[in-house]
Amino acid sequence: MSAGLAAGVPGPLGGVLSVTDTGILWYFFIVNSAYLLLILLASLDFARLLRRAPVAGHNQIATSRFTTPVSLIVPAYNEEAGISEAVRAMLLLRYPRLEIVVVDDGSADGTLDALQEAFDLAEVPRVVPEDVPMRGPVESVWVPRVSPHPLVVVRKKNGGKADALNVGLNVARHPLVCMVDADSVLDAEALLSAAKPLLDDPLRVVACGGVVGIANGCSIMAGRVVEVRMPRERLVRIQTVEYLRAFLLGRTGWSKVGGLLVIAGAFGVFRRDAVVGVGGMDPDCIGEDAEVVVRLHRRMREQRREYRIVFVSEPVSWSEAPSTARVLARQRRRWHRGLTEILLKHRRMIGNPRYGRVGLLALPFYVLFELLAPVVEVLGLVLVPLSVAFGAVDPSFLWRFLLLTYAYAVLVSLVAVAAEEYAFHRFAGWRDIGQLLVAAVAENLGYRQFLAVAQLRGIWDALRGTRQVWGAMPRQGFASAPARKEDAR
């Protein structure tokens, strides 16, 4: 290996460049091997899921009076255009007993007015307990005047998404809580599927995450996805492949080995007592959804309690993905800042055997292959061409190795696409599958490198402690649905 790389080595600099290039190439080979292993583990879980599907018991759960009720917590900020339709769709979710708690986080538009008009709300005197801390004070509480809808709307001063979720936790009356974005579209049985692990094993399972799918290009009718299609924009098609590999199969694999660290804020079900027990969501962390999961792991391990945090691949919450490079970069910069903040906050867990697989396996993986991946990617973009220019490597050998590395990355994405399509058949036709395959190749030709730069900025923001800014994402809206505008998560 070193002989192939060290061609015309010009002194110590050439040796350093040669070793660095070798390390970078092997790094990406190991990263892709790790993802391939997670995908294979997820595929085993899919096979089990398909075998059990006929006896899943959804009908019994949906009709039983003893099914544990759920409170849906919906933080909303400037959601006037779509909030009423979103709440109507949630009210139609298949679940025997639920309530919807909408927390209007100081919207500057007519979010509350839209809900008042749609559901004939009346203000009621209600004391909101402080089971978890709240920053933005509650200004008013509203319920439907005469209709039977299980809806509560809370108006509070702006304090951010995490604070809005904490207010929702305090208002929620039921033992299970489902945190869902106001601009998401849930499958009809999504809540049943996501709550089932907590219903089947109520003493051990404390949280369950569901799949977040990309809704761009899909047709929406009456608050439901009626046809799944590939997005028109090439940038969003690549994100679809990324979501399949990292967010569906990657998290399914981590769930299978007991190391799940991320439950997306757009859709997750928790035991309310467990979240209250760790103090609710952290308003100082921009990645509050993942941070509360790590904190749950930490608390359960420190108390030596038997517990599970799982991910299920059946339920889907559909969200609109960024369709422009600028908005995408802003989103990934924010995500990576959140990851950096979480790993810094819980750094004593990393490599610590006290925290089991989370401390010894999952957290080190996230440090080495998630947090540092953009650093290595950018280093490769700089050092590999520099090595060729200085004659520190054999160009023919280097290009063969690069081709092999990127071909391996494409193979991993193709395996992810094949596994998802075999298990769920969510896409309508062969044209969509073909576009997925093309996107799997295109992902490695500029997209990853573009994201790496944005993610580096996220790391820098976290280290500097600059003011947290979500930024707005212009919504194009879904087919058969009105356009919306809100922050992307």
Helices and strands as residue ranges (DSSP letters): H 2-5, H 12-52, G 53-55, H 58-63, E 70-76, H 83-91, E 98-105, H 111-119, E 121-124, E 138-144, E 151-156, H 161-171, E 176-180, E 185-186, H 190-200, E 205-214, E 219-221, E 224-227, H 234-242, I 243-249, H 250-256, E 267-271, H 272-277, H 288-302, E 308-319, H 325-345, G 347-349, G 353-355, H 356-357, I 358-362, H 363-365, I 366-371, H 373-390, H 395-424, H 430-442, I 443-447, H 448-464, E 473-474, E 485-486
